Amino acid sequence: MDIAALSIALSQMNVRQEASVSIMKKTINQAESNGEGVVKMLQDSSVKAMEQSVRPHIGRSIDVKL
């Protein structure tokens, strides 16, 4: 294999590696964002659960007239 072909092969390998690292960083950032969303959702649902425990009579019965 000549020097030019070896140089091209190494350059292509570096580009592929940089692309893989870039995609991995984006994936990690997306996963962190999703995790933060889940934590916020759980915190919001715990607040709603506390509201219901403070006012347990709300939503227990339905008035129906025929």
N, C-alpha and C positions, 0 to 999 in steps of 0.2 A: 504494500500500500504506500502510496507516495505522501509527501508532507502535506500537500494541498487537500487531498481527500481526508487525511487524518484531522487537519485543522477544521474542515467543514463538519465532520462528524462530531468533534468535541464542541463546536459552537452550537450545533443543533441540540446536543445533549444538555448544554447549559441553558438554552432557551426553554427546553421542556421542563427542566428542573425549576427554573424561575416561575414558569407558568403554574406548575404544581404547587409551589409554595404560596403564590398569590391566591390561588383558588382555596387553599387550606386556610389562609388568613381570613378570607371572606366567609368561609364556612364557620370558623370559630366565632367571628363577630356576630353572625346571624344566630348561632346557638346561644351566645350570651344575651342577645336581645330577647330571644324567645324565653330564656330562663327568667329574665327580669319581668317579662309580661306575666309569666305563671306566678311568680312571687306576688306581684301586685294583685292579680286576680284572687289568689288565696287570701290575701289581707283584706280585700274588699268583701269577700264572702264571709270571713270571720266577723266583720263588723255587722253584716246583715244578720248573722246567726245570733249575735249579742242583742241586736235590736228586737229580734223575735223572742228571745228569752226574757227580756225586760217587759214586753207586752205579749204574753203568751195567749191572750184571749183573741187577738187579731187573727182572722182567717180560719177560726175553728168551726164556725157555723154559718149557714146560708139561710136567709129569709126567703121563702118561696110562697107565693100566693097563686092559687089556682082560680 
